[in-house]
Amino acid sequence: MVICIFAVLIGGAVVAGALSYYGTTNWNWTSATTEFSFEADVGATTGTVTLDIDLNAGGVSVTFVNDTTLLYDIELEVQNTTLASDGEPTVTFVGNTIGLDYTAVGANITLGTGVNYTINISADAGGVAVDLDNGAHVGDVTIQTTAGGISLKMSDNVVLTGSPTFDIEATAGGITLLIDLPANVGGSIECAASFGGVDITAAGWTEVTSTHYETSDYETASQSLTITADAGMGGITATLT
C-alpha cells in the first residue's frame, strides 16, 4: 500500500515529495485506490538491467533483497480516478530495461541480486527513496525530482559495477545521502544548493571545498564512486564513511 511506501519516505528530505503526491487537487485520503503487482524472475537474463521509472506524480521506494532469482517485484497503488482517466499502469521489460511510465502512482520496487542494475528515476512531483543494501549489484544511479525530496542510502555490502556515478537532482526539495563506501573503493562527492545549504559529514575524507570531499585514494583506486548532488530550493545533508 502507498501508506507503507511513505512510511519509508519520512524526514525533511522527502516530505515535500509526499505532500506533492497526496496534496494535489486530484488526490485525497478517502479516495478509492486499486493495487497492481508485477513480478519477474531473472531466468536467462544476463548483462546489466536498467530500472527506468518516469512519473508525473507519486512516490517511489526502491529496495534490494538478497535473492539471486528475483529480477523485480513491483507493487503499485493508483487512485481510481486516475485509472478512469489514464488507464491501468504497466511494467515492461524490453531490451534489459524495466520500464514504468505513468501519471500518478505510489510504487514499491524490490530488486534482487542476480544481475547488475543501473537506476534511472524521474518524478515531476513526488518523493524518491532508494536503499542500496543486501549485496545489491549497482552501476550508475540517476534520480531527478522537480517538486519532491530524495533519500539515497548505500551500505558497504553493495557490489559496484565499474566506477559508477550517482547523479542526484531535486529542483524543489531536500536531498539526504547516507553513503558507506565498500572496501577499496575511492569516493568523491560534490554538492550544490541554491537555497537551504549543504551539510557534509565525511569522516576520513579530504575536504577539497566545503561542498566537495574526496577520499585519499579517489584518483588511484581501481574502483571509484563519484557522487554529484544538486538541490535548487532545498538543502543537502550527506553523511559518508
ChimeraX attribute file (.defattr): number of C-alpha atoms within 10 A of each C-alpha:
attribute: neighborCount
match mode: 1-to-1
recipient: residues
	/A:1	16
	/A:2	20
	/A:3	10
	/A:4	11
	/A:5	23
	/A:6	22
	/A:7	10
	/A:8	18
	/A:9	25
	/A:10	17
	/A:11	13
	/A:12	17
	/A:13	25
	/A:14	27
	/A:15	19
	/A:16	24
	/A:17	33
	/A:18	25
	/A:19	17
	/A:20	22
	/A:21	25
	/A:22	17
	/A:23	13
	/A:24	11
	/A:25	8
	/A:26	12
	/A:27	17
	/A:28	12
	/A:29	9
	/A:30	7
	/A:31	11
	/A:32	11
	/A:33	16
	/A:34	14
	/A:35	15
	/A:36	15
	/A:37	13
	/A:38	13
	/A:39	14
	/A:40	13
	/A:41	16
	/A:42	16
	/A:43	11
	/A:44	5
	/A:45	12
	/A:46	11
	/A:47	9
	/A:48	16
	/A:49	21
	/A:50	22
	/A:51	21
	/A:52	18
	/A:53	19
	/A:54	17
	/A:55	21
	/A:56	17
	/A:57	27
	/A:58	28
	/A:59	31
	/A:60	29
	/A:61	23
	/A:62	20
	/A:63	17
	/A:64	21
	/A:65	16
	/A:66	14
	/A:67	16
	/A:68	15
	/A:69	15
	/A:70	20
	/A:71	21
	/A:72	21
	/A:73	16
	/A:74	18
	/A:75	18
	/A:76	22
	/A:77	22
	/A:78	23
	/A:79	20
	/A:80	17
	/A:81	15
	/A:82	18
	/A:83	16
	/A:84	9
	/A:85	8
	/A:86	12
	/A:87	12
	/A:88	13
	/A:89	18
	/A:90	13
	/A:91	17
	/A:92	14
	/A:93	15
	/A:94	10
	/A:95	8
	/A:96	15
	/A:97	16
	/A:98	17
	/A:99	17
	/A:100	19
	/A:101	16
	/A:102	19
	/A:103	18
	/A:104	26
	/A:105	25
	/A:106	27
	/A:107	26
	/A:108	23
	/A:109	20
	/A:110	18
	/A:111	27
	/A:112	24
	/A:113	24
	/A:114	20
	/A:115	19
	/A:116	18
	/A:117	25
	/A:118	19
	/A:119	20
	/A:120	17
	/A:121	19
	/A:122	23
	/A:123	27
	/A:124	22
	/A:125	26
	/A:126	32
	/A:127	36
	/A:128	31
	/A:129	26
	/A:130	23
	/A:131	18
	/A:132	23
	/A:133	19
	/A:134	19
	/A:135	19
	/A:136	28
	/A:137	22
	/A:138	22
	/A:139	21
	/A:140	20
	/A:141	20
	/A:142	16
	/A:143	22
	/A:144	23
	/A:145	27
	/A:146	21
	/A:147	25
	/A:148	31
	/A:149	37
	/A:150	30
	/A:151	26
	/A:152	20
	/A:153	18
	/A:154	19
	/A:155	18
	/A:156	18
	/A:157	16
	/A:158	19
	/A:159	20
	/A:160	22
	/A:161	17
	/A:162	13
	/A:163	16
	/A:164	17
	/A:165	17
	/A:166	19
	/A:167	16
	/A:168	23
	/A:169	25
	/A:170	29
	/A:171	19
	/A:172	21
	/A:173	29
	/A:174	33
	/A:175	28
	/A:176	23
	/A:177	21
	/A:178	17
	/A:179	19
	/A:180	16
	/A:181	20
	/A:182	19
	/A:183	11
	/A:184	12
	/A:185	18
	/A:186	22
	/A:187	26
	/A:188	22
	/A:189	23
	/A:190	18
	/A:191	23
	/A:192	18
	/A:193	21
	/A:194	14
	/A:195	15
	/A:196	16
	/A:197	18
	/A:198	22
	/A:199	15
	/A:200	20
	/A:201	13
	/A:202	17
	/A:203	11
	/A:204	12
	/A:205	20
	/A:206	13
	/A:207	15
	/A:208	12
	/A:209	9
	/A:210	11
	/A:211	18
	/A:212	18
	/A:213	22
	/A:214	21
	/A:215	20
	/A:216	14
	/A:217	16
	/A:218	18
	/A:219	13
	/A:220	10
	/A:221	15
	/A:222	12
	/A:223	19
	/A:224	24
	/A:225	23
	/A:226	17
	/A:227	21
	/A:228	16
	/A:229	23
	/A:230	22
	/A:231	27
	/A:232	20
	/A:233	16
	/A:234	23
	/A:235	25
	/A:236	27
	/A:237	19
	/A:238	21
	/A:239	15
	/A:240	20
	/A:241	16
